[in-house]
């Protein structure tokens, strides 16, 4: 498989962020933003899908997500930056760790995956450390 050009990856980040922002303005929190929640079209554009763990109007989601974490704008922002990491590296953060509890612990201790050559490293780290309050702020950076 050929490497995806950086320009295409940036387009995916912008499109994903725009989709998340749009549904947020409709009072929907997607709930578990990740690469598996987007479809890639023939023209390499992406479309948000899978709303199974979503919450509407600050209510509990009807379906509990795989990770059973609280659905909030804070978790959505964190997940969006994990999606950016995934798009840029073609792997999920802590993908090599079997237990989500261990990944949570490492993240809580700010022991993030190595990112020396990852595009948008500073934005991802700032996000993981709670430096953003909206997806729009991330896109503006």
N, C-alpha and C positions, 0 to 999 in steps of 0.2 A: 504494500500500500504506500502510495506517495505521501510525503509529509504535507500537512495542510499549511498553506501560506499564512504568515502572521496576519496579513490584511483580512483574510477570511475569518481567522480566530477572533480578531477585534470586532468584525461584523457580527459574529455570533454572540459575543459578550454584550454588544450594544442592543442587539435584538432581544436577547434574553432579559436584559435589564429593562428594556422598554415594555416587554410583555408583563413582567412582574409588576412594574409601576402601574400599567394600565389596569390590571385586575385589582391592585391595591386600591386605586381610586374608585373601584366598584365595590369596595369593602370585602374583598376576597383575599385571603392569605393562602397561597398555594400549599404550604405545609411541609414540603420536603424537597425543595428545589435541588435537582441534580441533573446530570446529563441524560439520564434515562427518561426524563420528563419532557424531552424535546425530540421532535421528528426532523430529520434532515431531508429537504426536498431535492429534486433533481438539479435545481439551480444553486444548490448548497445554502439556500436560506433555511432558517429553522423556525419551527412552530411549537409553541407550548402546548402540551397535552397533559394527560393524567392529573385530574383534579380530585382523585380519590381521598386524599388526606387533607383536603382544603377546609378552611373555616370561613364562614360568612358572618359578617356583622358581629365580630368578637364572640361568636358562639363556639362551642366545642365542635371539632370536626365529626362528621358522621362515621367516618372510618378512621381507626387509629393507624397511623403510619408505622412503617417497619421498625423505626427506632423508638417509638413511644415517647417522644419528647414533646414538651409544651409547644404549641403552635402560636407564634407571636411574630411581630415585625422584627424583633431582635434575632430570633432564630432564622427568620427568612433572609435577613441581611447576611448573617454568618454563612448560611447555606449558599447564597448567591456568590460569595467570595470563594467558597469551596468549589463552586461550579467554574469560576474563572480559573482557579488552579487546575482543575480537571481539563478544561479546554486548552490551556497553555502547555500542559505536561502530558496529556493523554493518560492520566492516572488520577485516582481519587486520593485525597489526603489520607494518610494512614492506611492505605490500601493493603499494605503488607501485614497489618495487625489483625488478628482473627477476632478479637473480642472488642465490641464497641465500648465497653467500660474502660478498657486500657486506653483506647484512643481518646475518650473523654477526659481521662486523667491527664494524659500528655498535653492535651489542648488546654485544660484548666491550669496547668503549670507553665503554659506558654512555651512548650517544647514542640514547636511546629516542624513540619517536614523540611528538609534542606531545600533552599530555593535560590542558590547562588546565581543561576543563569535563567531563572524563570521571568518572562516578561510580566510587568506589573507587580513585581515582588512587593514593593513598598505599599501599594494599594491593598494587596491581599493581606499583608501583615497588619496594616492599620485596621482593616476591617475585622480580622480575627481578634484583635485586641480591643474591639468595641469602639473604634474611632469614627464610626459613621452612624447616623440615625435614619438615613433613607438610602434607597438604591440610587436615587437621582444624584445624591452627593458622590457616590462611588463613580457613576458615569461621568460626572463633571470633572473628577480628578483625572 
